[in-house]
Amino acid sequence: MQYAVARRGLPSAASFRLWSLGSSNVTLRVVGERESRELNARFRKKRKATNVLSFPYAKGRGDIVLCHPVIAREARAQGKTLAAHYAHLVVHGILHLRGYDHEKKRDAQRMERREARILRAFGFPDPYAVKSPPPR
């Protein structure tokens, strides 16, 4: 767990570990908008901060970068708790590291069903029940 922003108001490290689905070979990094924007521009050629980025380096292993200001704004706009939105985005990132993709409609539906099932097990509602922009 790495923090490039103040930890105040963030979910606990224990929550992040839980939402990581037992993935011990994953680094989670919570960043501000500048770092997110720089990474998104460098690796995805998009010049804006984004909620989550996944960087796989081996099957099920890698780094997940979470942008706190974007996540906090999205949670408020979508009427979700910050914890529910973070849980969703951590699970989303972990699934990417495990080979899931959402480029094709069928793959997106498969990934969304898996995310919803996992989040239900953690006590969170289906993040897709109320249609909101998908993680970027």
N, C-alpha and C positions, 0 to 999 in steps of 0.2 A: 504494500500500500504506500503510495507516494502522494504527497499533498503539495501543490504549488500555489495553493490558496489557503486562507485561514480556515481552520477546521470548524469554527463556530457555526452551528446550524446544520452541519453535514451529518448524514447517518454515521453510526459508529463503525469502527473497523470490523467489529464482529458481524455487523449486518452485511457489510461488503463481502466478507469471507463467505457468509451463508449464501448470498446471491450469486457467488462465483461458482456454485454447484460443485464444490470440492476440487476445483481446479487449483492445484498447488503450484503449477508452473505458469502462472499468469501474474503479470504486474498490472495493477490498477493505478492510474494516475489521475488525480483531480486537478484540473488546470483552470486558468482564467481565459478570457476571450482572446487575448493576443497570442498565446501559445497555441490555442485551438485553431485560430485563423492561419497561423504560420504553417502548422502541420497539414491542415486541410489544403492550403495552397500548394505546398510542396508535393504532397502525395496524391491528391485528388484533383488538383488544378482548379479548385473552387476557392475564391477569395473571400470567404466569410467563416466565422466561427460556426462550429457544428456541435451537436449534443454529444455524439460518441464516435470514436474512431477505433477500429480494431486493426492490429498489426500482427498477423500470424507469422511465426517463424518455424513452427513444426506442428504436426498434428495435435490440436488441442492446446498448444502452447503459444504464448505471445503476450502482447501488451494491449491494454485497453485504456484509452484516454477519454475522460469524461469532462466536459466543460460546464463547470458549476453555474456561471451566470445564464447560459443558454438553458440548461436543465431547469433552473429555478423559474425562469420566465415561462417556459413551456408548461411546467407543472401548474403555475397560477392560471395561465390561459386555458388549460384543459380541465381545470377544476379538480386536479389530482393532488394528493399529498406529495411532498418532496420525496419521501421514502418510497412511495409507490412508483414514482417516475424513475428514481435512481435504480430501484430493483429491476424495472423493465429494461432499462438501458444496459445494466450490467449483464442481465440474462441475454439480451440481444447481442451484446459484444461477445459473450462466451460462445453462443451458438455460431457466430461468424468464425471464431477460432476453431470450432469443431466442424467447419465445412458447410454450414448452412448459408444460403444466399437468398436474396429477394429481388433479383434482376428480372426473372420471369414470373408471370402471375401465379403459376402453379407452385413454384418454389416459395414465393412470398406467402401464399396461403398455408403451405406446410410449416414454414417458419413461424408464422403468426399463431397457428394452432399450438405448436410446441411451446411458444412463449406463454400463451394464455394458460396452458396446463401447468407449467412450472410455477407461474405467478399465483395461480389458485392454491397450489400446495403451500405457498408462503403466506396465504391469507389475503392476497391482493386481488382486486377485480380484473377482469379481462381488459387490457389496455386498448383493445380494438373495439370494444363494445360501443364506445362513443368514438366515432371516426375522427381521428386527428392525424396530422401529418406524421408519416412514419419516421423512425430514427434515420438520420442522415449520415 
